[in-house]
Amino acid sequence: MYENYPSAAGGNQLPEPAPPSAPPASVQTAVRLMYAGAVISTISFILGLATISSFKHSLENKYPNYTSQHINSLVSVEIVVVVIAGVMASGCGCGWPG
């Protein structure tokens, strides 16, 4: 009448699962492009942090009337912008789109 599911020739043994297949080429290409984007974002973030001192010197040369407090405030804003852009570009693993 009724058979046990799954029916196997060896009695109560379950059939072996199929070996995992390789993902399609389009998926592999997409993964490579995502890794390349992450590398480019990381390099951009590092360069943004590395150029902060030159940003400060250019502000001092362009606006000689600004006090050191004004210059430091602008540099602080630049640091915050670079860090926020770096976090948003990397997605930080928080499930953010991007």
N, C-alpha and C positions, 0 to 999 in steps of 0.2 A: 503494500500500500504506500507507505511514506518512507523515503530514504533520508538518512541523516545528511545534512548539508555542512560542509562540502563533502561530496563523496570522493574518496580516494581509493586507489587500488590497494594501498597498504593498510587498510583498516581505518583507524582513527587518526592517522597522520594527516596534517594539513599540507597542501601542496606548497612547494617553495615559491616565494615571490619572484616575479620576473626581475632580472637585473636592471638597474636604473639606466635609462638611455641618456645620451648626451643631449643637452638643450639644442634647439635649432640655431642655425648660424646667425639669424637676426637677433636672437637673445644674447648670444655671445658677443656680437658686435655692440649691442646696446650696453652691455656690462663694461666692455673695454672703453667705450666713450664716457661712461659715468666715472670710471677710474681716472681717465684723462682729465675730465672736468674737475675732479677733486684735486688732482695734482696742480692744475692751473690755478685753482682757487687758493690752494696753500701757498704757492709761489707768490701770488698777488698779495696775500695777507702778509707774508714775510717782507716783501718789498715795501709794502705800505708802512710797516713798523720801522723798517730800516731807513726810510727817507724822512722820518720825523725831524731829525736834527737839521737836515737841509731845508725843510719847511720852516723851521724856526729862524734859520739864518736869512732865508728869503723874506720872511715877514719883517725882520729887523732892518733889512736893507730897503725894502719897499716903503715901510712906514716908520721912519726915524722918530716921529713924534709920539709913537706909542710907548707907554711905560713897559717895564719888564713884566709887570702884573698883567697888562693887556695881552702881551705876547704869550705869556705862559697860559693864560686862559684860552687863547686861540689854539695853542698846541694841545691843550687838554681836550678841547672839542675835537680836534683832528684825531687824537688817539681813540676817543670814544667812537667816532665814525668808523675808523679802520677796524676796530674790534667788532663792532656790531655788523659791519659788512662781512667780515671774515666768518663770524658765527652764522650769519644768514646764508652765506655762500656754501658753507660746509653742511648746513642742515643740522648740525650738532647731534644728530641721532635722536632728536626729540620728536620725530614724526612730523616735523614741519615740512610743508611742500617746498620743493626747490631743488 
